Amino acid sequence: MVTSRSTLRPTTVISGSATFGALAALITLAAPPALQPPFPVLFYLKFDVAEVLDLSSFMIFGPSAGLLTAGIHALILGSVGGSAGAGPFGASLKFLGVLTTYVGLLIASRFGRSRLVGTGLKMTLSSLGTRVSLMTVANYLYIVFLAQVVFGMSYLDYPQFLLSQAGINLTGVGLIEYVLALTAVYNAVHVVFSVLVSLLVVNTLLTRAPNLLQTGAWITRLLSPAVK
């Protein structure tokens, strides 16, 4: 793969990131259960394949465009209530999950270029660290403060019920710690899937359609040129 210092046009970046965001929201809302399997025990935590579009937008168009994509994705989800959508509460957490993954991608970009496998390893480990650590803090704040004050709901009622159905009866600090631990495992699994699949999708696009996306794509600063 040949890299270039030229950049994508602003109109391409804006239109592309906005399209990715709208498509990501559509997938989240309309994808069948097979594409959004629930996490064991805490069934409200679902693996969302639409995150691949959020991260792909970041890898192709750059951080600002990725932020726009994630914002549009979350805004649409937040405006749809009931079982079809996440509502403001779920949408805000989904946005933070993607945002903390982006932080890991930015950190990985500081370590120079490498081949596809090395790049995937750096991006995955970095994003794993940022998402799990930062989202654990965010979820703790939601549990003890934001859920009740901002969204007018009790965060722990439903997970407590689900855990009791699995024979795990906890209250107080023990319940908080258990929910945070399970949610951290969920975030770890999700970020590994999302980063690796996104990287493979974007690399395939760059390889198969170099004239379409390769020039100026953000990910080219992490990938070493392929040996011909």
Phi, psi and omega in degrees: 000131181262130181262165183216152178272350180291161185240159176288148180293145181305322180295324177294318180296312183294311182293321180294314181292323178293320178295317179299319181296316179294319179293322178298317179297319180298318180295316179301319184281328189249350184295141178292161182305331181297333179266356178225061183294143180281154174285141180304141178073297179272081191290346178285344175275114184241142176280118188252111181296342180296339177299336177300324179289321177301312183287326177296321177299316177300312184293330181272308190262344178109174186301314182297318179292322177298321178296319178296316179300310180297323179295316178295318178304309182291322181297317179293316179297321181293337181273351181252115181266187177072197183289340182284328184236176183272338187071171182302324182295303181294323180295323180292321178291322177297318179299316179295323178299316178292318182298317180290335173289320176303320179302318178296321178296320178295318178297318180298329182291346180279352186259016175080185184269153173204175178291176187302314182296316179295319178296316178299321180294314180298314182294321182291311182295318180295314180291327176299315180294316183289318183291314182296315183290311184290323179287333174295318176296314181298315180295324177298317179295322177296317183296312189270344186216299192296321182301315183283313187284315185273317186255355177064040181215160176266121184292324194269348185301310183291312176299327177297319178296314181297319179294321179295327178293334178268007179085016180250105184253108184226153174219169173060221184297322180299320178294315179301313181297320181293316179296317178297320181294314179295321179293325177295320177297317177302313180296323179297313180295318183296317184291325177297312178299309187296316183292312184293317179294318179299316180298317179295319179297312182293318179297323177295318178298317180294326182282317184277331182227064185298326181287341182277316189231338193296318184296115177084000179297136184302321186296340182294343178281350178255335186264130175287148176302140179291145179278127183261000000 
